[in-house]
Amino acid sequence: MSDKMFEWSLTGLTALVIAWIVVGIVLHILPVAAVVIIGLIVEIGLGGYLLHIWGKSYMERTGGM
């Protein structure tokens, strides 16, 4: 995964999580705390996964361990 792809993927993920939180609160999909907690879990989980994939790619490109 290139640096730009990682950057855009993480930006897109963050935008989707923010949209989820706003829409969830406005439309009362779940209680506010649940919407925020789910958003944070998704951001941390998928953001960590993207970071893992990017890190592996980076190490391959730079000849790291």
Beta strands, then each sheet from edge to edge (+ up, - down):
end
